Amino acid sequence: MARGHEDEAKAFLAAHPDIVQIQTFLTDPSGVARGKILRPEELLTAYREGRPIPCSIQSLDILGADVLETGLVWAEGDSDRPCFPVAGTLTHVPWYDVPTAQLILESTEVDGSPTLGDPRQTLARVVDGLAQRGLTAVVAIELEFYLIDRASTQSGKPKPPTAPNGYTPAYLQACLMQDLEDFAPFMNDVFAGAKKMGLPARTLISEYAPGQFEIVLEHKADAMRAADDAILFKRLVKGMADKHGYAATFMAKPYAELSGSGLHVHVSLADGTSDNLFAGEGNDLTPHLRYAIGGLEQTMAESMAIFAPNANSFRRFRKNTYAPLAPAWAVDNRTVPLRVTAGKPSTRHLEHRVCGADANPYVALATVLAGITEGIDKKIEPGAEIIGDGYEQREPSLPVNWWKALEVARGSTFLPAHLGERFTNIFLTIKEAECDRFFAEVPDLDFSWYLRNS
């Protein structure tokens, strides 16, 4: 997606003269939005000259602490980078009472070249690589989330919220229509907000666990915009939840005993002659789909640190939980991480089911597309199709704890080759420091398990 032009800002402000402020932000490697609030009179300058934001923004861990080992703090003098508006992302903030707009930024160097630590620029690198091969990714990102009782978030013991009708969900009820009716005021506002923001929100599903939902975003033949939509959608859900007195979380596993939340990437490929190079039916795979699966299987282990970027991410990976333990593929089978969809041949695509909902959409999508590119370039053949229960037919082989996933990623040649050596090093350095900081803490569980028994 191209850099925004000031005519876009002029048209928006003319159409919405009541706008009081504009939230401008970029997404750091951990997936956290960081930026500034501008007044309308500052907006055109942002389009012309960019907005200065310290380069150390791309060095922060999930709590906002600098990771000095990235080399983005003192070694750079914490200097500014000009950050420019992304075309087509100037939109409303519909959960605010004060008329407010928002705008995604992309970081560049002073000479105009991409900032290598910017996750969005990393996705652009991979998308450009596909374009050089004459390929376009058609993408939809599907996100699961939990609504949480807001007061319970302060106690560190989350629980489902009480609906406006006084009912608190407490049971496992997949696809329960009553859940959608109970929380209809919130859902209606999410869909109305999505329409106002121009987000292609479609199917709404009550997921397996109490307070867990999923909203599907429509496919787009623009991977950059699909990732931008996912970023904006997460902001919408969290903002509307707060407005309704709840908290919304895309945490991978907020409850030990309940299902985790995933970020599923739906993808196919097009070129100048075909709208869908994956199109087909039955067990016969087109060459592009076959090699895409082979590439994703082969690179899955070294990509786990990106698909599961936090300590909590790895609590999803248990047998019979719809989260994978080994690379595998199948047609219309949710016990494997790579699901080839059934349905009409023209709509066939691949559903990548590895990422937690806490994954950075830009980096996760870049890594999925990179795996597909690797498979096509090297004509990597997939393993045998799984028929039946994938958990019983594949021995666990993926690194499903944080430090092991980081170790495997550090040894990867695939990640730096596709995501860029600089970005890969920044991302892994942040997560290695974060992992060390996390396990240096002494949680309450340590006292519960070990205080009297040691």
C-alpha positions in Angstrom: 0.0 0.0 0.0 1.3 3.4 -1.0 2.1 6.3 1.3 -0.9 8.5 1.9 -1.3 11.8 0.0 -2.4 14.9 1.7 -5.5 15.1 -0.6 -6.8 12.1 1.5 -6.5 14.2 4.7 -8.1 17.3 3.1 -11.1 15.3 1.9 -11.6 13.6 5.3 -11.4 16.8 7.3 -13.8 18.5 4.9 -16.3 15.7 5.2 -15.9 15.5 9.0 -15.3 19.1 10.2 -16.2 18.0 13.8 -13.1 15.9 14.2 -11.2 17.2 17.3 -8.1 14.9 17.3 -6.4 12.2 15.3 -4.7 9.2 16.9 -1.5 8.4 14.8 0.3 5.2 15.6 2.6 2.5 14.4 2.8 -1.1 15.6 6.0 -2.2 17.4 7.5 -5.7 17.1 5.4 -7.0 20.0 2.2 -5.8 18.3 1.6 -2.8 20.6 0.3 0.4 19.1 2.5 3.4 19.9 2.2 6.9 18.6 0.9 10.4 19.2 -2.4 12.4 19.1 -2.5 15.2 16.7 -4.9 18.1 16.2 -6.6 18.6 12.8 -4.3 21.5 11.9 -1.3 19.2 12.2 -2.5 16.5 10.0 -1.5 17.8 6.6 2.1 18.3 7.8 2.2 14.7 8.8 1.3 13.7 5.2 3.9 16.1 3.8 6.8 15.6 6.2 5.9 12.7 8.4 5.8 12.7 12.2 9.0 12.2 14.2 8.9 9.1 16.5 12.0 7.8 18.4 13.6 4.8 16.8 13.7 3.2 20.3 9.9 2.5 19.8 11.0 -0.6 17.9 13.2 -1.8 20.8 10.5 -2.1 23.5 9.3 -5.3 25.1 5.7 -6.0 25.8 5.8 -3.8 28.9 7.3 -0.9 27.2 10.9 -1.3 28.6 13.9 -0.7 26.3 15.8 -3.7 25.2 19.3 -2.1 24.8 20.7 -5.1 23.1 18.8 -4.2 19.9 21.1 -1.3 19.4 18.1 1.1 18.9 18.5 3.2 22.0 21.9 4.6 23.1 23.8 3.5 20.0 21.4 5.5 17.9 21.1 8.4 20.3 17.4 7.5 20.4 17.1 9.6 17.3 13.8 10.2 15.5 12.5 8.5 12.4 10.0 10.2 10.1 6.8 8.2 10.2 4.3 8.7 7.3 0.6 8.0 7.0 -0.4 4.8 5.3 -2.9 5.4 2.4 -6.4 4.4 3.1 -6.1 4.1 6.9 -7.4 7.5 8.0 -10.7 6.6 9.6 -12.9 7.1 12.6 -12.6 6.0 16.2 -16.2 5.1 16.7 -16.0 4.1 20.4 -15.0 7.7 21.4 -17.5 10.3 22.5 -15.2 13.1 21.4 -15.1 13.1 17.5 -11.8 11.3 16.9 -10.0 9.9 13.9 -7.1 7.4 13.7 -4.3 6.8 11.2 -1.7 4.1 10.8 1.9 5.2 10.4 4.9 3.5 8.7 8.4 4.3 9.7 11.2 5.3 7.3 14.8 6.4 7.6 15.8 10.0 7.0 16.8 9.1 3.4 13.3 7.7 2.8 14.3 4.0 2.9 12.3 1.6 5.0 13.1 1.4 8.7 14.2 -2.2 9.1 12.8 -2.6 12.6 9.2 -1.6 11.5 7.0 -4.8 11.4 4.9 -3.3 8.6 7.9 -2.7 6.4 8.9 -6.3 7.0 5.5 -7.5 5.6 6.0 -5.1 2.7 9.4 -6.8 2.0 7.8 -10.2 1.7 4.8 -9.0 -0.3 7.2 -7.3 -2.7 9.1 -10.6 -3.0 5.9 -12.3 -4.1 5.2 -9.5 -6.6 8.6 -10.0 -8.1 7.6 -13.6 -8.8 4.3 -12.4 -10.4 2.2 -13.5 -7.4 -0.4 -11.8 -5.3 -1.5 -13.1 -1.9 -5.3 -13.1 -1.3 -5.6 -12.9 2.5 -8.1 -12.9 5.3 -7.2 -12.8 9.0 -9.5 -14.4 11.4 -9.2 -13.4 15.1 -10.7 -15.0 18.2 -11.0 -13.0 21.4 -12.5 -13.1 24.9 -14.8 -10.6 26.6 -13.7 -10.4 30.3 -15.3 -8.9 33.3 -13.4 -5.6 33.6 -13.2 -5.5 37.4 -11.7 -9.0 37.4 -8.8 -7.9 35.2 -7.4 -5.9 38.1 -7.3 -9.0 40.4 -5.3 -11.0 37.9 -8.1 -13.6 37.9 -10.2 -13.0 34.8 -13.8 -14.2 34.6 -16.5 -14.0 32.0 -18.6 -10.8 32.0 -22.3 -10.4 32.8 -24.4 -9.6 29.8 -26.9 -6.7 29.8 -29.7 -9.2 30.5 -28.0 -10.2 33.7 -26.8 -13.6 32.5 -23.1 -14.6 33.0 -21.9 -17.4 30.6 -20.4 -20.3 32.4 -20.5 -23.4 30.1 -18.8 -24.7 27.0 -21.3 -23.9 24.2 -19.9 -23.8 20.7 -21.8 -21.7 18.2 -24.5 -20.9 20.8 -26.9 -18.4 19.3 -28.0 -17.3 22.8 -24.5 -16.0 23.5 -24.8 -13.7 20.5 -28.2 -12.5 21.6 -27.0 -11.9 25.2 -24.1 -9.7 24.0 -26.0 -8.2 21.1 -25.6 -4.5 22.2 -21.8 -4.9 22.1 -21.8 -6.9 18.9 -24.1 -4.5 17.1 -21.8 -1.6 18.1 -18.7 -3.5 16.8 -20.4 -4.1 13.4 -21.6 -0.5 13.2 -18.1 0.7 14.1 -16.6 -1.6 11.5 -18.8 -0.2 8.9 -17.9 3.4 9.8 -14.2 2.5 9.8 -14.5 0.7 6.4 -13.5 -2.7 7.9 -14.9 -5.8 6.1 -16.2 -7.5 9.3 -18.4 -10.5 8.3 -19.4 -13.7 10.1 -19.9 -13.6 13.9 -19.4 -16.8 15.9 -19.7 -17.6 19.5 -16.7 -19.8 20.1 -16.3 -22.8 22.4 -15.6 -21.1 25.7 -17.7 -18.7 27.9 -17.2 -15.1 26.6 -15.1 -16.2 23.6 -16.1 -14.9 20.1 -14.8 -14.7 16.6 -15.4 -12.2 13.8 -14.2 -13.1 10.3 -12.7 -10.4 8.1 -13.3 -10.7 4.4 -10.6 -11.8 2.0 -8.6 -9.1 0.2 -6.2 -9.2 -2.7 -3.9 -6.9 -0.7 -2.0 -8.5 2.1 -0.9 -5.1 3.5 -4.4 -3.9 3.8 -5.5 -7.3 5.3 -2.9 -6.8 8.1 -3.9 -3.2 8.6 -7.5 -4.3 8.9 -6.5 -6.8 11.6 -4.7 -4.0 13.6 -7.7 -1.7 13.3 -10.1 -4.5 14.1 -8.3 -5.3 17.4 -8.5 -1.7 18.4 -12.2 -1.6 17.6 -13.0 -4.6 19.6 -11.0 -3.5 22.6 -12.4 0.1 22.4 -16.0 -1.0 22.1 -15.6 -3.5 24.9 -14.4 -0.7 27.2 -17.3 1.5 26.2 -19.7 -1.3 27.2 -18.0 -1.8 30.6 -16.0 -5.0 29.6 -12.4 -5.8 28.8 -11.6 -7.6 25.6 -8.4 -9.6 25.3 -6.6 -11.2 22.4 -4.3 -13.0 24.9 -3.6 -16.5 23.6 -4.7 -18.4 26.7 -6.5 -16.4 29.4 -8.0 -19.5 31.1 -6.0 -22.6 31.8 -9.0 -24.9 31.5 -10.6 -23.3 28.4 -9.7 -23.0 24.8 -7.1 -20.6 23.6 -7.6 -17.8 21.0 -6.0 -18.0 17.6 -5.1 -15.8 14.7 -5.9 -17.9 11.6 -4.6 -16.8 8.2 -6.7 -17.7 5.2 -4.6 -17.4 2.0 -4.5 -18.2 -1.6 -2.4 -16.9 -4.5 -3.3 -15.2 -7.8 -1.2 -14.2 -10.8 -1.9 -12.5 -14.1 -3.8 -15.5 -15.5 -5.6 -16.9 -12.5 -7.6 -15.4 -9.6 -6.8 -18.5 -7.5 -3.8 -20.7 -8.1 -5.0 -23.0 -5.3 -8.4 -23.7 -6.9 -9.3 -27.3 -7.1 -11.3 -30.0 -5.3 -10.8 -33.3 -3.5 -7.3 -34.4 -2.6 -5.6 -33.3 -5.8 -3.6 -30.2 -5.0 -2.4 -27.7 -7.6 1.4 -27.3 -7.8 1.3 -23.9 -6.1 -0.8 -25.2 -3.2 1.3 -28.3 -2.9 4.5 -26.4 -2.7 3.0 -23.8 -0.4 2.0 -26.5 2.1 5.5 -28.1 1.8 7.2 -24.7 2.5 5.0 -24.0 5.5 5.5 -27.5 7.0 9.3 -27.3 6.6 9.6 -23.8 8.1 7.0 -24.1 10.9 9.3 -25.1 13.7 11.7 -22.2 13.2 8.7 -19.8 12.9 7.1 -20.7 16.2 8.8 -17.8 18.0 6.8 -15.5 15.7 3.5 -17.4 15.7 3.7 -17.7 19.5 5.6 -14.6 20.7 4.9 -14.5 24.4 5.2 -16.8 27.4 1.4 -17.2 27.6 1.3 -18.1 23.8 2.7 -21.5 24.5 -0.1 -22.5 26.9 -2.3 -23.1 23.8 -0.2 -26.0 22.6 -1.8 -29.1 24.1 -3.1 -32.2 22.6 -6.8 -32.1 21.4 -7.0 -28.3 21.7 -7.1 -27.2 18.0 -3.6 -25.9 18.4 -0.8 -27.9 16.6 2.0 -30.0 18.0 3.5 -31.0 14.7 3.5 -29.9 11.0 0.7 -31.5 9.0 -2.0 -30.8 6.5 -5.4 -32.2 5.5 -8.5 -31.3 3.6 -11.2 -29.8 5.8 -9.7 -31.1 9.1 -9.1 -28.9 12.1 -6.8 -31.3 13.9 -3.9 -30.1 11.7 -2.2 -26.7 11.5 -2.6 -26.5 7.7 -6.2 -26.9 6.6 -7.1 -27.0 2.9 -10.7 -25.8 2.7 -13.5 -27.8 1.1 -16.4 -26.1 -0.8 -16.5 -24.8 -4.3 -13.2 -25.4 -6.2 -12.9 -21.7 -7.1 -12.9 -20.7 -3.4 -10.3 -23.2 -2.2 -7.6 -21.7 0.0 -5.3 -22.7 2.8 -6.1 -21.9 6.5 -2.9 -21.5 8.6 -4.0 -22.4 12.2 -0.8 -22.0 14.2 -0.7 -18.4 15.4 -2.1 -17.2 18.7 -4.4 -14.2 18.7 -1.5 -12.3 20.5 0.8 -12.6 17.4 1.7 -9.4 15.6 -0.5 -9.5 12.5 2.2 -7.9 10.3 5.0 -10.3 11.4 2.8 -13.4 11.5 1.4 -12.8 8.0 4.9 -12.0 6.7 6.2 -15.3 8.0 3.3 -17.3 6.6 3.8 -15.7 3.2 7.5 -16.3 3.5 7.0 -20.0 4.1 4.8 -20.1 1.0 7.4 -18.3 -1.0 10.1 -20.7 0.3 8.0 -23.7 -0.7 7.3 -22.5 -4.2 10.9 -21.4 -4.9 12.4 -24.7 -3.8 9.4 -26.9 -4.9 9.1 -28.4 -1.4 6.8 -31.4 -1.4 4.4 -31.7 1.5 4.1 -34.7 3.8 1.3 -37.2 3.4 -2.2 -35.9 4.0 -3.7 -36.6 7.4 -7.0 -38.6 7.4 -8.7 -38.5 10.7 -7.1 -37.4 14.0 -3.9 -35.5 13.3 -2.9 -35.6 17.0 -2.7 -39.4 16.9 -0.8 -39.6 13.6 2.0 -37.1 14.1 4.5 -37.2 16.9 4.9 -33.8 18.6 7.9 -32.1 17.0 7.3 -28.3 17.2 9.1 -26.3 19.9 6.2 -25.6 22.3 8.0 -23.7 25.0 9.2 -20.2 24.7 13.0 -20.6 25.2 13.2 -23.6 22.9 11.2 -21.7 20.2 13.6 -18.8 20.4 16.6 -21.1 20.2 15.3 -22.8 17.1 14.5 -19.4 15.5 18.0 -18.1 16.3 19.4 -21.0 14.3 17.1 -20.3 11.3 18.5 -19.2 7.9 14.9 -18.9 6.5 13.7 -16.1 8.7 16.5 -13.6 8.1 16.5 -14.5 4.4 12.9 -13.5 4.0 12.1 -11.1 6.9 15.5 -9.4 6.8 18.5 -10.0 9.0 18.1 -6.7 10.9 14.4 -7.2 11.7 14.8 -10.8 12.6 17.6 -9.9 15.0 15.6 -7.1 16.6 12.5 -9.2 17.0 14.4 -12.2 18.6 16.6 -10.0 20.8 13.5 -8.3 22.2 11.8 -11.7 22.9 14.9 -13.2 24.3 15.2 -10.3 26.8 11.5 -10.5 27.5 11.8 -14.3 28.1 14.6 -13.8 30.6 12.7 -11.0 32.4 9.6 -13.1 32.6 11.2 -16.2 34.1 13.2 -14.0 36.6 9.9 -13.1 38.2 8.6 -15.3 41.1 4.8 -15.8 40.5 2.2 -16.8 43.2 2.2 -20.3 41.8 5.8 -20.8 42.9 4.7 -20.2 46.5 1.6 -22.5 46.1 3.6 -25.4 44.7 7.0 -25.1 46.5 6.9 -23.0 49.7 5.8 -25.8 52.0 7.0 -28.7 49.9 10.6 -27.8 49.5 
